[in-house]
């Protein structure tokens, strides 16, 4: 670009210089000598057209107006303005300046005789205008003017269109950069979301397994403590009427201790499983998948119900389950964890109270689980609580919410998981101050 502008300036300056020399115009010849020197310098300002294109364009136009230069350098400057500026005032001023300069330059060129005219040599007869033979123009002046006008319009339009093309390409590159930035930001957010999902899944798994096992340990430990205190009050095994009865008391004590040992071992295994998930997050998905211990089967239900009863819970059950073998394992795991959570919640908030559990599962109605138990005050001394009915938002009375004691991994966590698969979960107190936990899951079949 700079070399092209220099060559065009030198060509225009050479024709102008030869004209002034032939006419004996010393002042004009001196003007062309100055132009010859500046023809190498002026186009260098095009290097700054990226930072200040409007100043470069105006300076290039001024150089063509003041010196015998070709308007090519002005067109290059105008192209830079259209490529990097969108302000209409700047575009209008620079475009008008380049247009005026182009008209002046071509009028100045056409006004000279054919021998000293660039356009004259283009329209000269073959063999003239070279080797000392005067140029003989084979066309009239109007044809030369038309050709100059057409050339000027084409080059002027090319400068503007080239600038617009460069601007659109710059916009496209900027859009690509922004798109890459947004894509990177989306990837970061996706990684953060996956990390948060992993943390939530581990927290839910820890709560579902450890909380259930530890609550059983706590209940059995309390029973063991009561038996031990009873025996400690009487050296003869708490007033046993016979050695047989004393043996039975000791057997119950040993059975409680065995239950605690077994449940503690299970809790330790569950803790190791959670630790393995934290150590190997890439394998967490496999560890979090449903297995035989978390599947909604009759055997698993009977096992968890028997554990609750062995721990001293008075549990009334009504179970009607059908076609469990075709139930999706993910739905089955959520249902099983919900039953565990309901039992754990009842042990924590209503120890010693009678708990009613109703479980039904069939393809038409889905998986339905319902827990009902009185409050601690109702169960112990008949004292009432403030009535509260849950309408689906999972609200709990103040200081009694499972959310406040389990960090959101109890009933609120269960509700979130049920809703995530298209189910419904409600919990709260009715007008009689009995606590209810009801949740329903769709009966999705194995794919």
N, C-alpha and C positions, 0 to 999 in steps of 0.2 A: 504493500500500500504506500509506504513512504517513498520507496524507489520509483514507483509509478508516478507519484506526484512530482518528484524531482525531474524525471524525464520529460513530463509534459510541460513543466515550467521552463526547462532549458529549451525545448522546441519552440515554445511561444516567444521566449526572450530572443532566440536566435533570429526568427523572422522579423521581429520588431527592430532588433539591432541592425540587421542588414538594410532595412528600410531607412532608418535615420542616417546611417552611414552613406547610403546612396544619395539621399537628399541633402547631405551636408549639415544636418541639424546636430551640432555638437552637444547641446544641452540634452536633447533626446537620447543621443548616443550614450552620454554619461549616465542617464537614467537606466538604460539597459545594462550598463556595466554594473551598476549597483544591484540591479535585478539578478544578474548572473551570479554575483557573490551570495546574495540572499536566497537564490533558488535552491541551494544545498541545505540551508539552515531552516527556512520557514516550514517545510513539511515535517520537521522533527517534532513540532508541537502536537502532532497527531498522537504521539505516544501518551499524552495526558488526557485523551478524550474519554477514558473510562472514569476518571475522577471528576473532571470539570468539563463535560462535553459542550455545554453552551458557550463557555469562554473560548474553547478551542475553535468552535465553529465560527464565532464572530471574529476571532483573530485571523483565521484562514480567509474569511471573506474580505476582511480589511486588507490583507496582503495582496489579494488579487486585484482589489480596487486601486491600490496605491502603486503596485508594481506590474510590469508586463508579464503576468503569470497566467497560466491556464486555470479555468474555474474547477479543475479536477480536485485540487486540494480543498476547496470550499465544499464540494459535494461529499468528500470523505468526512469532513467535519459534521456536515448535516446528517449523514448516516448515523454517526455516533450519538447525536442528539435524539433522533427518533428511536434509537435502540435503548437509551437509558433514561429518558425523561418522558413523563406523561402529562406534565403541566401544559395546558393549552397556550398560555401566554408565551412560555419559553419556546414551544414548538412554532408558534406563529411568528415570533421575532426572528428566530434563526432561519426559518424557511423563507421569509420575506427577504432577509439579507442575502441568502444564497441565490435567490431568484434574481434580485437586482444585480448582483455581481456577475451572474451568468449572462444576463442581457448586455451589460456594459462590456464584458470581455469579448463577446461575439460581435457586437457592433464595432468595437475597436479593431477587431481583426478584419471584418468585411470591408471596412472603410479604406484599407490599404490597396494598392495596385495588385494585380494578379501575381506578379513575380514575388511579392513579399507577403503573400496571403496563403495561409495553410490550406484553406478551402479551395483556393485557386489552383494549387498543385494537385489537389484531389480531382478537380474537374478539367485539368489541362490535357491537351492532346498528347498522344504517345510520342515520346522523343523530344518534347519541349519541357522547359523548366529544369533541365539537367545539362551538364557539360557546357555551361555558358550559353545555351540556347534559351532565349526568353520564353517564358511560359505563355502558351496560347490557350486561353480558356475556351472550351468547346461548348459552354452553356452560358445562358444569359444570367444576369445578377439575380433575377427572381428565383431561378432554380437553385442557385447557391444559398439564397436566403431560406428557401423552403427546406433544403437539406439541413442547414444549420439549426433551424427551428425544430425539425423532427428529431435531430440528434440531441438537442438540448432538452426537449420534453422527455425523450426516452431515458437519458442519463439522469435527469432530475427525478423522474419517477422511480428509476432503479435505485437511486440513493435512498429515497423514502421507503420503498418496499424492502430493501435490504435491512434498513434500520428496524422496521416492524418485524421482519423475520428474526433478527437477532434478539429483539425484545421478547417475542413469543418463546423463543428457545430458552432465554434466560428465565422466563416465568415457568416454563416446563421443568427446567433444572431445579429451580427453587421449590416447585411443587414436589418434585421427586425427593429433594432433601427433607422437606416437611413430612412427606409420606414415610420416609425412612425413620425419621425421628418419632413419628406417631407409632410406627410399627415397633420400634425398639421400646417405646413407652408401653405399648400394649403387651409386648413380651414380658417386660418387667412386672406389669400389673398381673399378667397371667401367672408368672412365677410366684408372685406374692400371694395370689389367690390360691394357687395350688398348695403353697406352704401353709396358708391359713386353713385350707380344707384338710390337709394332713394333720395339722395340730388339732383341729376340731374332732377329726375322726379318732385320733389317739386319745383325746380327752374323753370322748364319749365311750370308747371301749374301756378305758380305765375305770370310768364311773360305773359302767354297766357290770363289769366283772368284779372289781375290787370292792365297790360299795356293797354289793349283794353279799359277797363272802364275808366281809368284815362285819356287816350287820348281824349275820348269823353267829359269828364268833362272839360279838358283844352280847347277844341274847343268851347264848350258852354259857358265857363267862359269868353273867349275872346269876343264872340259875345255879351254876357251880358254886358261886360265892354264897348264895343263900343256903345251899345244902351244907357247905363247909361251916358256916356260922351256926347252923342248927346242930351239927355234930359237935362243934366246939363247946356248946353250952352244957353238955352232959358227958361226963367221962364214959358213960355206958352207952355211947352211940345215940345220944339225944333221946333217952328214955325208951329205947326199944324194949318191948315186952319179952323178946326172946332173941336168942342168937340168930335165928332165921331172919327175923325182921331186921336186925342190925346188919346182917349180910346183904339183905336187899337194899338197905340204905347205902351201904358202901358200893354195891354194884351200880346203883343209879349214879353215884358220884363218879365212879370210874367210867361209866358210859358217857357222862357229860364231858369228862376230860378227854375221852377218845374222840368225841364229836369235835371238840375244840381243836385237837391235834390234826384231825383230818381236814377240817375247814381251813386251818392255818396253812397246812401244806398246799391246799388248793389255791389259797390267796397268794402264797409265795410263787406258785407256778404262773399265776396270772400276772403277778408283778414282773416276773422274768420275761413273759411274753411282751409286756408293754416296753420293757427296757430293750428287748430285741428290735422292736419296731423303731425305737428312737436311734439305736445304733445302726440299723440298716433300713433307712427310709425307702430305698429302692425296692425292698421286698415287703414293705408295709401293706401293699395292696393284697398280696397273697395271704398275709397274716390276718388281715381284716375281713377276708372272705368268709361267708358262712360255712360252718362245719357241723359235724354231728352233735356237738355240745350246744350249739346255738340254734339248731333247726327246730321248727315247730312240729314236733312229733309227740305221740302219746307218751312214749318213754321219757322224753325230756320234760314234758309237763308233769308227769307223775313224780319224777325225781325232784324237781324244784318245789312242788307242793309238799312232798314228804319231808324235804329238808326244812321247810317252814314249820310244818307241824312238829317235827322233832325238836325244833328250837323253842317250842312252847306256844306257838301261835294257834289260836282257835280259828280255824279256817273252814268255812262252808263253801263247797264248790258245786257248780253245775256246768258240765262240759258236754257240748254237742259239736263234734268236729267230724267233717266228712271230706273225702278226697284230698287229704293233706299231701299225698304223694305227688299230686299235680300242681301244688302251690309253688310259686316262684320262691327261690331260696332267700332272696333279699327281703321280700315281704315277710317270709317266715321268721327271719332273724329279727326284723323290727318288732314283730308281734311278740316273739319270745323275750326280747329285751324289755319290751313294755310290761310284760307280766312280771319279770324280775323287778323292774322299777316300782311297780305297784306294790309288790310284797315288801320291798325295802322301805318304801315310803310309809306303809302301814306300821312296820316295826318301829320306825324312827319316831313317828308322830302320834301313834296310838298303841303303845305297848300294852298288852293284856286285853285289848278290845277284840270283840268278835268281828271277823272280817268275812265278807261275802264276795266270792269271785265267780263270775259267770263268763264262760268262753264258748263262742259259737263260731263255726267256720264252714261255709259252703259257697259254691260258685255264685249263686244268685244274690246272696246278701253280703258276701264278703267275710272278712275276719272281724268279729266284734268281741271286745273285751270290756268288762264292767267290774269295777271294784266299788264296794260300799263298806264303810266302817264309821262308827261313831267317833266323836272327838275324845280326847283323853279325859276331859272334864265330865262329859256325858257318861263315859264308861265307868268312871270311878265313883263320882258322887252326884251325878245328875245335874251338875251345874251347866248352864247354857253358855253359848258363845254368840257373838254377833252373827246374824244370818247373812249369808252371801251365796248368791247363785252365779255360777260362771256361765257366760254367754258365748264362750268360744275364744275369749282372749287370754285364758289361762291365768286370771288374776287370783292371787292368794292373799289372805289376810296378813296384815303387817306382823313381822316377827315370826310368822309361821310358814312362810313360803319356802318351798324346797329350793327355789332359786337362790335365796339369800344364804343358804347353808352349803350349797353344792356348787356355787359359782356358775349357775346356769346350765349344768350338765344333767340335772334331774328331770323333773316334769317339763320345764321349758324346753330342754333338749329333746325329750321324747316327742313333745308337740311339734317341734321343728322337723324332726325326721318323718313323722307321720304325714304332716302337710306336704312334705317334699315329694312324696310318692302318690299324692292325690287322695289321701285319707282325711280324717277329721278327728280332732282330739279336744276334749273339754274336761275340766276338772275344777272343783270348788265345793262349797258347802250349800246344802239346801236349807229350807225353812226350819227343819228339825235339827240343824247343826250337824247332820251326818255328812261326812266327806265322800265325794264321788269322783272316780276317775273312769271316764268312758273314752274309748278310742275305737275307730273303725278303719280298716284297711281294705283296699280293693283286692279281690281274689284274682290276682294275675297268675296265669298259668306258666309253667316252665316253657321257655322258648326252645 
